[in-house]
Amino acid sequence: MTASTDATEDAGAGGVAGAGIGVDGWAGSSVVTAGPVVDRFETDDGIVVMVASGAAHRIVRLSPLGQALLDAVGDVTTLGELEAAMLEQLGPPPDGDLAGAVLSAVHGLVDTGLLSVSPPTSM
């Protein structure tokens, strides 16, 4: 993830690679919830979302992977379910590390406030 301006951030894939359990102790049964998206603007070139962030809002441009992840989360899901959804929608990543690709992208979306991840609970 790189900042493109003071008010806009890019989110999606990139960063930490993993193999099922992330550096934060996340596992396939960890619960993923969507953050407070205030508005969403879609074009042929991608999607931009406005995220509630205190008194102000943050504008985040999503990569195709970020958009697919956000859409797949809905209100709540698990990391394992996200991996299955990404495999079905996008196929395996070029390096074959699906868990690492999903963890990396989820970390990027957590950093922007679009997603949160917590230990497993009864859903």
Residue pairs with C-beta under 8 A, 6 or more apart in sequence:
1 9
1 10
1 11
1 12
1 14
1 15
1 108
1 111
1 112
2 9
2 10
3 9
3 10
4 10
4 61
7 58
7 59
8 48
8 59
8 60
8 61
9 58
9 59
9 60
9 61
9 112
10 60
10 61
10 63
11 60
11 61
11 62
11 63
11 66
11 108
11 109
11 111
11 112
11 114
12 62
12 63
12 64
12 65
12 66
12 67
12 105
12 108
12 109
13 63
13 65
13 66
13 101
13 104
13 105
13 108
14 104
14 105
14 108
15 104
15 107
15 108
16 22
16 23
16 100
16 103
16 104
16 107
17 97
17 100
17 101
17 103
17 104
18 99
18 100
18 103
18 104
19 97
19 99
19 100
20 27
20 28
20 99
21 27
22 103
22 107
24 117
26 79
26 103
26 106
26 117
27 79
27 120
28 78
28 79
28 80
28 83
28 99
29 78
29 79
29 80
29 120
30 78
30 79
30 117
30 118
30 119
30 120
31 76
31 77
31 78
31 117
31 118
31 119
31 120
31 121
31 123
32 73
32 76
32 77
32 78
32 79
32 82
32 106
32 115
32 116
32 117
33 73
33 75
33 76
33 115
33 116
33 118
34 70
34 73
34 74
34 75
34 76
34 114
34 115
35 51
35 52
35 113
35 114
35 115
35 116
36 51
36 52
36 113
37 49
37 50
37 51
37 52
37 70
37 114
38 49
38 50
38 51
38 52
38 57
39 49
39 50
40 47
40 48
40 49
40 50
41 47
41 48
41 49
46 61
46 62
46 63
46 64
46 67
47 61
47 62
47 67
48 59
48 60
48 61
48 62
49 59
49 60
49 62
49 70
49 114
50 57
50 58
50 59
50 60
51 57
51 58
51 59
51 60
51 112
51 113
51 114
52 113
53 113
58 112
58 113
60 112
60 114
62 70
63 105
65 86
65 90
65 101
65 105
66 105
66 108
66 109
66 114
68 85
68 86
68 89
68 90
69 82
69 86
69 102
69 105
69 106
69 109
69 115
70 109
70 114
70 115
72 81
72 82
72 85
72 86
72 89
73 82
73 115
76 123
77 85
78 120
78 123
79 102
79 103
79 106
79 117
82 102
82 106
83 98
83 99
83 102
86 98
86 101
86 102
87 98
92 98
93 100
93 101
95 101
106 115
106 117
109 115
110 116
110 117
